[in-house]
Amino acid sequence: MRRLDDPLSPLIDQLHKDGRLRVWSLVITIFGDAIQPRGGRVSTARLQEILERMRIEPGALRTALSRLAKEGWVIREREGRRSFYRLSSKGIAEFEPATRRIYAPVQIDAGKDWILGLMVNLFLEQNRGL
């Protein structure tokens, strides 16, 4: 349900505008971008809380997690009645190169020379004097 007072609503609307989402793709992106750098493990309840905010149904999340586990992207761990998920070694190996590239600090070579070009419209300059 859309909340009018939610500043993220327009972004979430945009996420859903093309119809059916590929929830597994969204889930694996969350793992690579948000969960892996912060300890690498998340409870199903916490992940459901995040995705409900994006208007993703709990059943769609369960299906996505099941498929990701079956395909070897994530590993499920149980602690009593609670389930936790983390990226598998396959998932980490796939995300590692992209993560290094995306989140690497910007490298500026201060020793390089810079050239600044300034283009002037000569026609306008000539006509200004008339």
The first five atom37 places (N, CA, C, CB, O) and aatype in JSON, in Angstrom:
{
  "aatype": [12, 1, 1, 10, 3, 3, 14, 10, 15, 14, 10, 9, 3, 5, 10, 8, 11, 3, 7, 1, 10, 1, 19, 17, 15, 10, 19, 9, 16, 9, 13, 7, 3, 0, 9, 5, 14, 1, 7, 7, 1, 19, 15, 16, 0, 1, 10, 5, 6, 9, 10, 6, 1, 12, 1, 9, 6, 14, 7, 0, 10, 1, 16, 0, 10, 15, 1, 10, 0, 11, 6, 7, 17, 19, 9, 1, 6, 1, 6, 7, 1, 1, 15, 13, 18, 1, 10, 15, 15, 11, 7, 9, 0, 6, 13, 6, 14, 0, 16, 1, 1, 9, 18, 0, 14, 19, 5, 9, 3, 0, 7, 11, 3, 17, 9, 10, 7, 10, 12, 19, 2, 10, 13, 10, 6, 5, 2, 1, 7, 10],
  "atom_mask": [
    [1, 1, 1, 1, 1],
    [1, 1, 1, 1, 1],
    [1, 1, 1, 1, 1],
    [1, 1, 1, 1, 1],
    [1, 1, 1, 1, 1],
    [1, 1, 1, 1, 1],
    [1, 1, 1, 1, 1],
    [1, 1, 1, 1, 1],
    [1, 1, 1, 1, 1],
    [1, 1, 1, 1, 1],
    [1, 1, 1, 1, 1],
    [1, 1, 1, 1, 1],
    [1, 1, 1, 1, 1],
    [1, 1, 1, 1, 1],
    [1, 1, 1, 1, 1],
    [1, 1, 1, 1, 1],
    [1, 1, 1, 1, 1],
    [1, 1, 1, 1, 1],
    [1, 1, 1, 0, 1],
    [1, 1, 1, 1, 1],
    [1, 1, 1, 1, 1],
    [1, 1, 1, 1, 1],
    [1, 1, 1, 1, 1],
    [1, 1, 1, 1, 1],
    [1, 1, 1, 1, 1],
    [1, 1, 1, 1, 1],
    [1, 1, 1, 1, 1],
    [1, 1, 1, 1, 1],
    [1, 1, 1, 1, 1],
    [1, 1, 1, 1, 1],
    [1, 1, 1, 1, 1],
    [1, 1, 1, 0, 1],
    [1, 1, 1, 1, 1],
    [1, 1, 1, 1, 1],
    [1, 1, 1, 1, 1],
    [1, 1, 1, 1, 1],
    [1, 1, 1, 1, 1],
    [1, 1, 1, 1, 1],
    [1, 1, 1, 0, 1],
    [1, 1, 1, 0, 1],
    [1, 1, 1, 1, 1],
    [1, 1, 1, 1, 1],
    [1, 1, 1, 1, 1],
    [1, 1, 1, 1, 1],
    [1, 1, 1, 1, 1],
    [1, 1, 1, 1, 1],
    [1, 1, 1, 1, 1],
    [1, 1, 1, 1, 1],
    [1, 1, 1, 1, 1],
    [1, 1, 1, 1, 1],
    [1, 1, 1, 1, 1],
    [1, 1, 1, 1, 1],
    [1, 1, 1, 1, 1],
    [1, 1, 1, 1, 1],
    [1, 1, 1, 1, 1],
    [1, 1, 1, 1, 1],
    [1, 1, 1, 1, 1],
    [1, 1, 1, 1, 1],
    [1, 1, 1, 0, 1],
    [1, 1, 1, 1, 1],
    [1, 1, 1, 1, 1],
    [1, 1, 1, 1, 1],
    [1, 1, 1, 1, 1],
    [1, 1, 1, 1, 1],
    [1, 1, 1, 1, 1],
    [1, 1, 1, 1, 1],
    [1, 1, 1, 1, 1],
    [1, 1, 1, 1, 1],
    [1, 1, 1, 1, 1],
    [1, 1, 1, 1, 1],
    [1, 1, 1, 1, 1],
    [1, 1, 1, 0, 1],
    [1, 1, 1, 1, 1],
    [1, 1, 1, 1, 1],
    [1, 1, 1, 1, 1],
    [1, 1, 1, 1, 1],
    [1, 1, 1, 1, 1],
    [1, 1, 1, 1, 1],
    [1, 1, 1, 1, 1],
    [1, 1, 1, 0, 1],
    [1, 1, 1, 1, 1],
    [1, 1, 1, 1, 1],
    [1, 1, 1, 1, 1],
    [1, 1, 1, 1, 1],
    [1, 1, 1, 1, 1],
    [1, 1, 1, 1, 1],
    [1, 1, 1, 1, 1],
    [1, 1, 1, 1, 1],
    [1, 1, 1, 1, 1],
    [1, 1, 1, 1, 1],
    [1, 1, 1, 0, 1],
    [1, 1, 1, 1, 1],
    [1, 1, 1, 1, 1],
    [1, 1, 1, 1, 1],
    [1, 1, 1, 1, 1],
    [1, 1, 1, 1, 1],
    [1, 1, 1, 1, 1],
    [1, 1, 1, 1, 1],
    [1, 1, 1, 1, 1],
    [1, 1, 1, 1, 1],
    [1, 1, 1, 1, 1],
    [1, 1, 1, 1, 1],
    [1, 1, 1, 1, 1],
    [1, 1, 1, 1, 1],
    [1, 1, 1, 1, 1],
    [1, 1, 1, 1, 1],
    [1, 1, 1, 1, 1],
    [1, 1, 1, 1, 1],
    [1, 1, 1, 1, 1],
    [1, 1, 1, 1, 1],
    [1, 1, 1, 0, 1],
    [1, 1, 1, 1, 1],
    [1, 1, 1, 1, 1],
    [1, 1, 1, 1, 1],
    [1, 1, 1, 1, 1],
    [1, 1, 1, 1, 1],
    [1, 1, 1, 0, 1],
    [1, 1, 1, 1, 1],
    [1, 1, 1, 1, 1],
    [1, 1, 1, 1, 1],
    [1, 1, 1, 1, 1],
    [1, 1, 1, 1, 1],
    [1, 1, 1, 1, 1],
    [1, 1, 1, 1, 1],
    [1, 1, 1, 1, 1],
    [1, 1, 1, 1, 1],
    [1, 1, 1, 1, 1],
    [1, 1, 1, 1, 1],
    [1, 1, 1, 0, 1],
    [1, 1, 1, 1, 1]
  ],
  "atom_positions": [
    [[0.83, -1.16, 0.0], [0.0, 0.0, 0.0], [0.89, 1.25, 0.0], [-0.96, -0.01, 1.21], [1.87, 1.33, 0.75]],
    [[0.55, 2.19, -0.83], [1.34, 3.42, -0.96], [0.98, 4.39, 0.15], [1.11, 4.07, -2.34], [-0.2, 4.65, 0.42]],
    [[2.03, 4.92, 0.81], [1.83, 5.94, 1.83], [2.17, 7.29, 1.23], [2.71, 5.66, 3.1], [3.26, 7.49, 0.7]],
    [[1.22, 8.21, 1.31], [1.41, 9.53, 0.71], [2.49, 10.35, 1.41], [0.12, 10.29, 0.73], [3.13, 11.2, 0.79]],
    [[2.71, 10.09, 2.7], [3.71, 10.85, 3.44], [5.11, 10.23, 3.35], [3.3, 10.95, 4.89], [6.04, 10.72, 3.99]],
    [[5.26, 9.18, 2.58], [6.53, 8.48, 2.46], [7.36, 9.08, 1.34], [6.3, 6.97, 2.21], [6.95, 9.03, 0.18]],
    [[8.52, 9.66, 1.66], [9.34, 10.27, 0.61], [9.89, 9.26, -0.4], [10.5, 11.03, 1.23], [10.31, 9.64, -1.49]],
    [[9.88, 7.98, -0.04], [10.37, 6.95, -0.97], [9.29, 6.45, -1.93], [10.92, 5.79, -0.19], [9.59, 5.72, -2.87]],
    [[8.04, 6.83, -1.7], [6.95, 6.34, -2.54], [7.17, 6.54, -4.03], [5.68, 7.02, -2.15], [6.93, 5.6, -4.8]],
    [[7.62, 7.71, -4.49], [7.85, 7.85, -5.94], [8.9, 6.87, -6.47], [8.28, 9.28, -6.25], [8.77, 6.37, -7.59]],
    [[9.93, 6.61, -5.68], [10.96, 5.66, -6.11], [10.41, 4.24, -6.15], [12.17, 5.72, -5.18], [10.71, 3.47, -7.06]],
    [[9.61, 3.9, -5.16], [9.01, 2.57, -5.11], [8.01, 2.41, -6.24], [8.33, 2.32, -3.74], [7.92, 1.34, -6.85]],
    [[7.24, 3.46, -6.54], [6.33, 3.43, -7.69], [7.11, 3.15, -8.97], [5.56, 4.77, -7.81], [6.68, 2.35, -9.8]],
    [[8.24, 3.81, -9.12], [9.08, 3.63, -10.31], [9.57, 2.19, -10.4], [10.29, 4.6, -10.27], [9.64, 1.61, -11.49]],
    [[9.92, 1.61, -9.26], [10.37, 0.22, -9.22], [9.31, -0.73, -9.74], [10.76, -0.16, -7.79], [9.63, -1.74, -10.38]],
    [[8.05, -0.42, -9.47], [6.94, -1.3, -9.86], [6.28, -0.92, -11.19], [5.9, -1.29, -8.77], [5.37, -1.61, -11.63]],
    [[6.7, 0.15, -11.82], [5.97, 0.69, -12.97], [5.9, -0.26, -14.17], [6.61, 1.96, -13.42], [4.93, -0.22, -14.93]],
    [[6.89, -1.12, -14.34], [6.88, -2.02, -15.49], [6.17, -3.34, -15.2], [8.29, -2.29, -15.95], [6.31, -4.3, -15.96]],
    [[5.44, -3.38, -14.11], [4.69, -4.6, -13.79], [5.46, -5.5, -12.85], [0.0, 0.0, 0.0], [6.04, -5.04, -11.86]],
    [[5.45, -6.77, -13.15], [6.0, -7.79, -12.27], [7.52, -7.65, -12.09], [5.67, -9.18, -12.81], [8.27, -7.61, -13.07]],
    [[7.94, -7.57, -10.83], [9.37, -7.46, -10.51], [10.04, -8.83, -10.51], [9.56, -6.79, -9.15], [9.4, -9.85, -10.27]],
    [[11.32, -8.83, -10.78], [12.12, -10.04, -10.59], [12.67, -9.95, -9.17], [13.28, -10.18, -11.68], [13.76, -9.42, -8.94]],
    [[11.9, -10.49, -8.25], [12.2, -10.34, -6.82], [13.55, -10.95, -6.49], [11.1, -10.98, -5.98], [14.29, -10.39, -5.68]],
    [[13.88, -12.1, -7.09], [15.17, -12.74, -6.79], [16.32, -11.81, -7.15], [15.3, -14.07, -7.56], [17.34, -11.78, -6.45]],
    [[16.17, -11.04, -8.22], [17.21, -10.11, -8.64], [17.37, -8.98, -7.61], [16.89, -9.52, -10.03], [18.48, -8.59, -7.28]],
    [[16.26, -8.49, -7.12], [16.28, -7.45, -6.09], [16.9, -7.98, -4.8], [14.85, -6.93, -5.83], [17.7, -7.3, -4.16]],
    [[16.53, -9.21, -4.42], [17.05, -9.81, -3.19], [18.56, -10.01, -3.29], [16.35, -11.17, -2.92], [19.28, -9.67, -2.35]],
    [[19.04, -10.54, -4.39], [20.48, -10.8, -4.51], [21.25, -9.48, -4.56], [20.78, -11.64, -5.78], [22.39, -9.41, -4.09]],
    [[20.65, -8.45, -5.13], [21.28, -7.13, -5.14], [21.39, -6.58, -3.71], [20.48, -6.14, -6.02], [22.42, -6.01, -3.35]],
    [[20.35, -6.76, -2.92], [20.38, -6.32, -1.52], [21.48, -7.07, -0.76], [19.01, -6.55, -0.84], [22.2, -6.47, 0.04]],
    [[21.6, -8.37, -1.03], [22.67, -9.14, -0.38], [24.04, -8.57, -0.74], [22.58, -10.63, -0.79], [24.86, -8.34, 0.15]],
    [[24.28, -8.35, -2.01], [25.59, -7.89, -2.44], [25.92, -6.48, -2.01], [0.0, 0.0, 0.0], [27.06, -6.19, -1.65]],
    [[24.93, -5.59, -2.05], [25.18, -4.17, -1.76], [25.03, -3.79, -0.3], [24.25, -3.33, -2.57], [25.73, -2.9, 0.18]],
    [[24.13, -4.43, 0.42], [23.83, -3.99, 1.78], [24.16, -5.0, 2.87], [22.38, -3.64, 1.87], [24.63, -4.62, 3.94]],
    [[23.93, -6.27, 2.62], [24.1, -7.26, 3.67], [25.54, -7.76, 3.77], [23.17, -8.44, 3.43], [26.1, -7.82, 4.86]],
    [[26.14, -8.09, 2.65], [27.51, -8.62, 2.65], [28.5, -7.66, 3.32], [27.96, -8.9, 1.23], [29.32, -8.11, 4.13]],
    [[28.46, -6.36, 3.03], [29.41, -5.45, 3.68], [29.14, -5.23, 5.17], [29.38, -4.12, 2.98], [29.97, -4.65, 5.87]],
    [[28.0, -5.69, 5.67], [27.64, -5.47, 7.07], [27.52, -6.78, 7.84], [26.32, -4.7, 7.16], [26.59, -6.96, 8.63]],
    [[28.43, -7.67, 7.62], [28.44, -8.92, 8.36], [28.02, -10.12, 7.53], [0.0, 0.0, 0.0], [28.35, -11.25, 7.88]],
    [[27.3, -9.89, 6.46], [27.0, -10.95, 5.51], [25.82, -11.84, 5.82], [0.0, 0.0, 0.0], [25.52, -12.75, 5.05]],
    [[25.13, -11.62, 6.93], [24.04, -12.51, 7.31], [22.82, -11.7, 7.72], [24.47, -13.45, 8.46], [22.94, -10.66, 8.36]],
    [[21.64, -12.18, 7.33], [20.41, -11.47, 7.65], [19.31, -12.49, 7.97], [19.98, -10.54, 6.48], [19.26, -13.57, 7.38]],
    [[18.44, -12.12, 8.9], [17.31, -12.99, 9.21], [16.24, -12.82, 8.15], [16.74, -12.69, 10.63], [16.13, -11.77, 7.51]],
    [[15.47, -13.86, 7.97], [14.36, -13.79, 7.02], [13.4, -12.68, 7.43], [13.62, -15.14, 6.93], [12.89, -11.95, 6.58]],
    [[13.16, -12.55, 8.73], [12.24, -11.51, 9.22], [12.74, -10.11, 8.87], [12.06, -11.63, 10.75], [11.95, -9.26, 8.45]],
    [[14.04, -9.86, 9.03], [14.6, -8.54, 8.72], [14.53, -8.27, 7.22], [16.06, -8.43, 9.22], [14.2, -7.16, 6.8]],
    [[14.85, -9.27, 6.42], [14.79, -9.12, 4.97], [13.35, -8.86, 4.52], [15.35, -10.37, 4.26], [13.11, -8.05, 3.63]],
    [[12.41, -9.55, 5.14], [10.99, -9.35, 4.83], [10.57, -7.92, 5.2], [10.12, -10.37, 5.58], [9.79, -7.3, 4.47]],
    [[11.07, -7.42, 6.31], [10.78, -6.05, 6.73], [11.26, -5.04, 5.67], [11.45, -5.75, 8.1], [10.55, -4.09, 5.33]],
    [[12.46, -5.26, 5.17], [13.02, -4.37, 4.14], [12.18, -4.43, 2.87], [14.49, -4.76, 3.82], [11.84, -3.39, 2.3]],
    [[11.86, -5.64, 2.43], [11.14, -5.79, 1.17], [9.67, -5.39, 1.27], [11.24, -7.22, 0.7], [9.08, -4.96, 0.27]],
    [[9.07, -5.53, 2.43], [7.69, -5.05, 2.6], [7.63, -3.55, 2.38], [7.15, -5.42, 4.0], [6.66, -3.02, 1.85]],
    [[8.69, -2.86, 2.8], [8.78, -1.4, 2.58], [8.77, -1.08, 1.09], [10.06, -0.84, 3.23], [8.35, 0.0, 0.68]],
    [[9.23, -2.04, 0.28], [9.24, -1.87, -1.18], [8.01, -2.5, -1.83], [10.5, -2.49, -1.76], [7.95, -2.65, -3.05]],
    [[7.04, -2.85, -0.99], [5.78, -3.46, -1.44], [5.98, -4.82, -2.11], [5.09, -2.53, -2.41], [5.3, -5.15, -3.08]],
    [[6.91, -5.61, -1.58], [7.13, -6.98, -2.04], [6.44, -7.92, -1.05], [8.68, -7.31, -2.17], [6.66, -7.82, 0.16]],
    [[5.62, -8.8, -1.56], [4.86, -9.73, -0.72], [5.78, -10.76, -0.06], [3.78, -10.44, -1.55], [6.77, -11.17, -0.67]],
    [[5.48, -11.18, 1.18], [6.29, -12.19, 1.86], [6.43, -13.5, 1.07], [5.7, -12.48, 3.22], [7.49, -14.12, 1.08]],
    [[5.36, -13.9, 0.4], [5.42, -15.13, -0.4], [6.41, -15.03, -1.55], [0.0, 0.0, 0.0], [7.1, -16.0, -1.88]],
    [[6.49, -13.85, -2.16], [7.44, -13.64, -3.25], [8.87, -13.7, -2.72], [7.18, -12.27, -3.95], [9.76, -14.21, -3.4]],
    [[9.09, -13.17, -1.52], [10.41, -13.25, -0.9], [10.79, -14.69, -0.61], [10.46, -12.42, 0.39], [11.9, -15.12, -0.92]],
    [[9.87, -15.46, -0.03], [10.16, -16.87, 0.28], [10.51, -17.64, -0.98], [8.96, -17.52, 0.98], [11.44, -18.44, -0.99]],
    [[9.75, -17.4, -2.05], [10.02, -18.07, -3.33], [11.4, -17.69, -3.85], [8.94, -17.72, -4.37], [12.16, -18.55, -4.3]],
    [[11.73, -16.4, -3.79], [13.03, -15.93, -4.28], [14.17, -16.55, -3.47], [13.11, -14.39, -4.21], [15.16, -17.0, -4.05]],
    [[14.04, -16.58, -2.14], [15.09, -17.16, -1.3], [15.25, -18.65, -1.58], [14.77, -16.93, 0.18], [16.37, -19.16, -1.61]],
    [[14.14, -19.33, -1.77], [14.18, -20.76, -2.08], [14.93, -21.01, -3.39], [12.76, -21.34, -2.16], [15.77, -21.91, -3.47]],
    [[14.63, -20.22, -4.41], [15.3, -20.37, -5.71], [16.78, -20.03, -5.61], [14.64, -19.49, -6.76], [17.62, -20.73, -6.17]],
    [[17.09, -18.95, -4.9], [18.5, -18.55, -4.75], [19.3, -19.62, -4.0], [18.6, -17.21, -4.02], [20.46, -19.86, -4.33]],
    [[18.68, -20.24, -3.0], [19.36, -21.31, -2.27], [19.53, -22.54, -3.16], [18.56, -21.68, -1.0], [20.59, -23.17, -3.16]],
    [[18.5, -22.88, -3.92], [18.56, -24.04, -4.81], [19.64, -23.87, -5.88], [17.2, -24.27, -5.48], [20.3, -24.83, -6.26]],
    [[19.81, -22.63, -6.36], [20.81, -22.36, -7.4], [22.2, -22.08, -6.82], [20.36, -21.17, -8.24], [23.13, -21.8, -7.56]],
    [[22.33, -22.14, -5.5], [23.64, -22.01, -4.87], [24.12, -20.59, -4.64], [0.0, 0.0, 0.0], [25.31, -20.38, -4.38]],
    [[23.24, -19.61, -4.72], [23.63, -18.22, -4.5], [23.68, -17.85, -3.02], [22.68, -17.29, -5.22], [24.52, -17.07, -2.59]],
    [[22.76, -18.43, -2.23], [22.69, -18.14, -0.8], [22.65, -19.44, -0.01], [21.46, -17.26, -0.47], [22.31, -20.5, -0.54]],
    [[23.0, -19.33, 1.26], [22.96, -20.48, 2.17], [22.01, -20.13, 3.3], [24.39, -20.84, 2.72], [22.06, -19.03, 3.87]],
    [[21.15, -21.07, 3.62], [20.19, -20.88, 4.72], [20.75, -21.52, 5.98], [18.79, -21.49, 4.36], [21.27, -22.64, 5.95]],
    [[20.63, -20.8, 7.1], [21.06, -21.31, 8.4], [19.9, -21.18, 9.36], [22.33, -20.54, 8.93], [19.21, -20.16, 9.38]],
    [[19.68, -22.21, 10.17], [18.59, -22.18, 11.15], [19.16, -22.03, 12.56], [17.72, -23.46, 11.05], [20.16, -22.65, 12.91]],
    [[18.48, -21.2, 13.35], [18.77, -21.08, 14.78], [17.43, -21.15, 15.48], [19.55, -19.75, 15.13], [16.7, -20.16, 15.56]],
    [[17.11, -22.31, 15.99], [15.79, -22.51, 16.58], [14.73, -22.37, 15.5], [0.0, 0.0, 0.0], [14.76, -23.07, 14.49]],
    [[13.8, -21.47, 15.72], [12.72, -21.25, 14.75], [13.07, -20.18, 13.72], [11.44, -20.87, 15.47], [12.31, -19.96, 12.77]],
    [[14.19, -19.52, 13.9], [14.56, -18.41, 13.0], [15.48, -18.9, 11.89], [15.25, -17.28, 13.79], [16.32, -19.77, 12.1]],
    [[15.29, -18.32, 10.72], [16.15, -18.63, 9.57], [16.99, -17.41, 9.23], [15.31, -19.07, 8.35], [16.52, -16.27, 9.31]],
    [[18.22, -17.66, 8.86], [19.15, -16.63, 8.42], [19.69, -17.03, 7.06], [20.3, -16.42, 9.46], [19.81, -18.21, 6.75]],
    [[20.03, -16.03, 6.27], [20.62, -16.29, 4.96], [21.9, -15.49, 4.81], [19.63, -15.94, 3.83], [22.05, -14.41, 5.38]],
    [[22.82, -16.05, 4.05], [24.05, -15.36, 3.69], [24.44, -15.79, 2.28], [25.19, -15.68, 4.72], [23.99, -16.82, 1.79]],
    [[25.27, -14.99, 1.64], [25.75, -15.36, 0.32], [26.63, -16.6, 0.44], [26.53, -14.19, -0.34], [27.39, -16.74, 1.4]],
    [[26.52, -17.48, -0.53], [27.4, -18.65, -0.59], [28.74, -18.21, -1.15], [26.77, -19.78, -1.47], [28.91, -17.05, -1.54]],
    [[29.7, -19.11, -1.2], [31.0, -18.76, -1.79], [30.82, -18.4, -3.26], [32.01, -19.93, -1.65], [31.54, -17.53, -3.78]],
    [[29.88, -19.05, -3.95], [29.57, -18.7, -5.35], [29.05, -17.26, -5.42], [28.53, -19.69, -5.95], [29.48, -16.49, -6.28]],
    [[28.12, -16.91, -4.54], [27.56, -15.57, -4.53], [28.6, -14.51, -4.24], [0.0, 0.0, 0.0], [28.63, -13.45, -4.87]],
    [[29.47, -14.8, -3.27], [30.54, -13.86, -2.93], [31.49, -13.69, -4.11], [31.32, -14.34, -1.68], [31.89, -12.57, -4.43]],
    [[31.85, -14.8, -4.74], [32.77, -14.75, -5.89], [32.19, -13.93, -7.04], [33.1, -16.16, -6.38], [32.93, -13.22, -7.73]],
    [[30.89, -14.01, -7.24], [30.25, -13.24, -8.31], [30.19, -11.74, -7.97], [28.83, -13.76, -8.56], [30.36, -10.9, -8.86]],
    [[29.97, -11.42, -6.71], [29.83, -10.02, -6.32], [31.17, -9.32, -6.09], [29.01, -9.92, -5.07], [31.27, -8.1, -6.28]],
    [[32.18, -10.05, -5.7], [33.47, -9.45, -5.33], [34.05, -8.51, -6.38], [34.46, -10.54, -5.05], [34.38, -7.37, -6.04]],
    [[34.19, -8.93, -7.64], [34.77, -8.01, -8.64], [33.93, -6.75, -8.84], [34.95, -8.73, -9.97], [34.46, -5.64, -8.96]],
    [[32.61, -6.92, -8.89], [31.73, -5.76, -9.1], [31.79, -4.83, -7.9], [30.27, -6.22, -9.35], [31.83, -3.61, -8.06]],
    [[31.8, -5.38, -6.71], [31.86, -4.57, -5.49], [33.14, -3.75, -5.45], [31.76, -5.46, -4.25], [33.11, -2.57, -5.12]],
    [[34.26, -4.39, -5.78], [35.54, -3.65, -5.79], [35.5, -2.5, -6.78], [36.7, -4.6, -6.13], [35.98, -1.41, -6.5]],
    [[34.91, -2.76, -7.95], [34.86, -1.73, -8.99], [33.9, -0.6, -8.61], [34.44, -2.36, -10.33], [34.24, 0.58, -8.77]],
    [[32.73, -0.95, -8.12], [31.7, 0.06, -7.82], [32.07, 0.91, -6.61], [30.35, -0.63, -7.57], [31.9, 2.13, -6.64]],
    [[32.58, 0.29, -5.56], [32.81, 1.01, -4.31], [34.26, 1.38, -4.06], [32.32, 0.18, -3.18], [34.61, 1.82, -2.97]],
    [[35.1, 1.21, -5.05], [36.52, 1.58, -4.89], [36.64, 3.09, -4.75], [37.36, 1.09, -6.1], [35.88, 3.85, -5.36]],
    [[37.6, 3.53, -3.94], [37.81, 4.98, -3.83], [38.29, 5.55, -5.17], [38.83, 5.31, -2.71], [38.99, 4.87, -5.93]],
    [[37.91, 6.76, -5.44], [38.29, 7.41, -6.69], [39.8, 7.66, -6.66], [37.51, 8.75, -6.89], [40.33, 8.2, -5.69]],
    [[40.46, 7.26, -7.73], [41.9, 7.47, -7.85], [42.15, 8.65, -8.78], [42.6, 6.19, -8.38], [41.81, 8.6, -9.96]],
    [[42.73, 9.7, -8.25], [43.07, 10.87, -9.06], [44.58, 10.96, -9.12], [42.43, 12.18, -8.47], [45.25, 11.02, -8.09]],
    [[45.1, 10.98, -10.31], [46.54, 11.09, -10.51], [46.9, 12.56, -10.56], [46.99, 10.34, -11.8], [46.74, 13.21, -11.6]],
    [[47.4, 13.09, -9.46], [47.73, 14.51, -9.37], [48.91, 14.88, -10.27], [48.04, 14.89, -7.93], [49.13, 16.06, -10.56]],
    [[49.66, 13.89, -10.71], [50.82, 14.16, -11.55], [50.48, 14.39, -13.01], [0.0, 0.0, 0.0], [51.36, 14.76, -13.78]],
    [[49.25, 14.17, -13.39], [48.87, 14.34, -14.8], [48.57, 15.8, -15.1], [47.65, 13.47, -15.14], [48.07, 16.54, -14.24]],
    [[48.88, 16.2, -16.32], [48.56, 17.55, -16.77], [47.11, 17.6, -17.23], [49.5, 18.0, -17.91], [46.59, 16.63, -17.79]],
    [[46.47, 18.71, -16.99], [45.1, 18.93, -17.41], [45.09, 20.0, -18.5], [44.19, 19.35, -16.22], [45.89, 20.94, -18.47]],
    [[44.2, 19.84, -19.46], [44.04, 20.82, -20.53], [42.61, 21.34, -20.47], [44.36, 20.21, -21.95], [41.66, 20.55, -20.43]],
    [[42.46, 22.64, -20.46], [41.14, 23.25, -20.45], [40.91, 23.9, -21.8], [41.0, 24.29, -19.29], [41.71, 24.73, -22.25]],
    [[39.84, 23.52, -22.43], [39.51, 24.1, -23.74], [38.34, 25.05, -23.6], [0.0, 0.0, 0.0], [37.37, 24.76, -22.89]],
    [[38.41, 26.18, -24.28], [37.34, 27.16, -24.25], [36.95, 27.47, -25.69], [37.76, 28.46, -23.48], [37.76, 27.97, -26.47]],
    [[35.73, 27.16, -26.02], [35.25, 27.4, -27.38], [34.48, 28.72, -27.4], [34.35, 26.22, -27.88], [33.61, 28.95, -26.56]],
    [[34.8, 29.56, -28.34], [34.13, 30.85, -28.48], [33.49, 30.89, -29.85], [35.13, 32.05, -28.29], [34.09, 30.5, -30.85]],
    [[32.26, 31.35, -29.88], [31.57, 31.48, -31.16], [32.03, 32.78, -31.81], [30.01, 31.44, -30.98], [31.61, 33.87, -31.42]],
    [[32.91, 32.65, -32.79], [33.49, 33.84, -33.43], [32.45, 34.69, -34.13], [34.56, 33.42, -34.42], [32.57, 35.91, -34.16]],
    [[31.43, 34.06, -34.69], [30.38, 34.8, -35.38], [29.69, 35.77, -34.42], [29.35, 33.83, -36.0], [29.46, 36.93, -34.76]],
    [[29.35, 35.29, -33.21], [28.71, 36.15, -32.21], [29.64, 37.27, -31.77], [28.27, 35.33, -31.0], [29.22, 38.41, -31.6]],
    [[30.91, 36.94, -31.58], [31.89, 37.95, -31.17], [32.02, 39.06, -32.22], [33.25, 37.3, -30.91], [32.13, 40.23, -31.88]],
    [[32.01, 38.67, -33.5], [32.14, 39.66, -34.58], [30.91, 40.55, -34.67], [32.38, 38.96, -35.93], [31.03, 41.75, -34.91]],
    [[29.72, 39.98, -34.47], [28.48, 40.74, -34.6], [28.21, 41.63, -33.4], [27.32, 39.79, -34.8], [27.42, 42.57, -33.51]],
    [[28.82, 41.37, -32.27], [28.64, 42.21, -31.09], [29.17, 43.62, -31.32], [29.32, 41.58, -29.88], [28.66, 44.59, -30.77]],
    [[30.19, 43.72, -32.13], [30.79, 45.02, -32.39], [29.99, 45.87, -33.36], [0.0, 0.0, 0.0], [30.28, 47.06, -33.49]],
    [[29.0, 45.31, -34.04], [28.23, 46.08, -35.03], [27.16, 46.93, -34.41], [27.6, 45.16, -36.02], [26.44, 47.63, -35.12]]
  ]
}
